[in-house]
Amino acid sequence: MLDKIKAARKRYEELTCRLQDPAVLNQPKQMAGLMKEYKALEPVAELAGRYEKVHQDWQEAKDLLEEGGLEPDFKEMVQQQLCENRQKLEELEQNLKRALLPRDEDDEKSVIVEIRGGAGGEEAALFAHSLYRMYTMYAEKRGWQWECLSLNATELGGIKEISFSVEGTGVYSRLKFESGVHRVQRVPETETQGRIHTSTVTVAVMPEAQEVELELNPADLRIDTFRSSGAGGQHINKTSSAIRVTHLPTGMVVECQDERSQYKNKDKALKVLRSRLLQKKKEEQKSAEDAFRRSQVGTGDRSERIRTYNFPQGRLTDHRIGLTLYNRLENVMNGELDEVIDALALAAETDKLNAAKEEGNE
């Protein structure tokens, strides 16, 4: 770990000098890349500085005790200082280990969220709407901005499929744990005999791709226009402002009819398509890596059942980490997701720490 700390501090000092170089200041793209790396290393450099200072104090106290000849009162004070600094060093070591863990380069990005009703018909569509409401309420609680990009609603107020963006600091670092199959057990509003039904909804959370990350070739796109329609096919727009974009190499299709402006719908559709393609590329890379290493828990695979919402018992269970919450379901559905996400983030961090420890022992 000490070697990693030294390397991180050395790189931090190099970046500090480079960011003051006029030649770098005149190149915005290079400047942005270096600043991103600088900010990522800043916590490590700060912790390393504190670690060195405490270690120096600990060493001085240790040397004094080893030399001997101290007055009893002074010796007791030095021993106490030695003990306190030892505890501080252990705490700083743990914090440094966390700070040195590989970071997900997408953590600070905004996201595109797609929710689709799965098994369960209209009840699945109604629960898809409940999840959409949950995530947008959570976004508002954290001060993030969200915008609906595409909506396919049902006549009863459910959602067959919806895409929306969430923008803010660290959005992906929080919402990335939501990708997967969400199962609901409850008595549907349409059920007359009070029977509990089980339905599923699929959630996909994708980091928003920038144009510089994934450039779309116009020759690969087929763009069609059509009239916007509401639930049940009722026309709500007499002009052909809705957009359907087909990515010919993959067959991927994105529709957007939320705006009355054809230009705005096209812009939103391309934003979703770009993020889907980048996510597909990353999933393919990850599949190749997982063929060699399958020790990761809770990969966020969209086909994996990650959570169950049991309304009759007021119980929420996240199957990836064995987390079960009682009497909290209503709060969670009203956007109070931090308790669940904090537990998932902690589990992911613990897995990384354990993997780093095992790697260091090899």
Secondary structure, DSSP 8 states (H G I E B T S, - for coil): -HHHHHHHHHHHHHHHHHTT-HHHHT-HHHHHHHHHHHHHHHHHHHHHHHHHHHHHHHHHHHHHHHH----HHHHHHHHHHHHHHHHHHHHHHHHHHHHTS---TTTTS-EEEEEEE-TTHHHHHHHHHHHHHHHHHHHHHTT-EEEEEEEEE-TTS-EEEEEEEEESTTHHHHHGGG-EEEEEEE--TT-SS---EEEEEEEEEEE---TTTS---GGGEEEEEE--B-GGG-B--SS--EEEEEETTTTEEEEE-SSS-HHHHHHHHHHHHHHHHHHHHHHHHHHHHHTT----S----TTSEEEEEETTTTEEEETTTTEEEES-HHHHHTT--HHHHHHHHHHHHHHHHHHHHHHHH-
